Amino acid sequence: MTERMTRCFWYADRNMDTDRARAEVNKLKRKVKKEKRGAMRELRRDTEFIEQEKGKVNDDDARSLMHIEQLDFMLVFVFACVSPPGHTSATS
């Protein structure tokens, strides 16, 4: 066996290369890809969290608005049913 074949055989990892410079370049490329995937994952998670928080705020706003509308309706109903003292209603 030649020296090159021995070195290739010695390295069982498919990512290893007999040329050290090329192996270093490939190693750095893999590292960049891994960092890129991690950054994209973080951005997806951050976006999902932000959307969830926006949803919570919108739900709270909708609940508050519905509560205010219910209170307004009750106040209108109460004031319509109760006439001021000394005032005669047209219905009675």
TANORGI-V34897 format. One record per pair of residues at least 24 apart in sequence whose ideal C-beta (glycine too) atoms are under 6 Angstrom apart, sorted by the first residue. I is the first residue (numbers start at 1). J is the second residue. D is the distance in Angstrom with one decimal. If there is no record, write none. Layout:
BEGIN
i = {I I}
j = {J J}
d = {D D}
END
This chain:
BEGIN
none
END
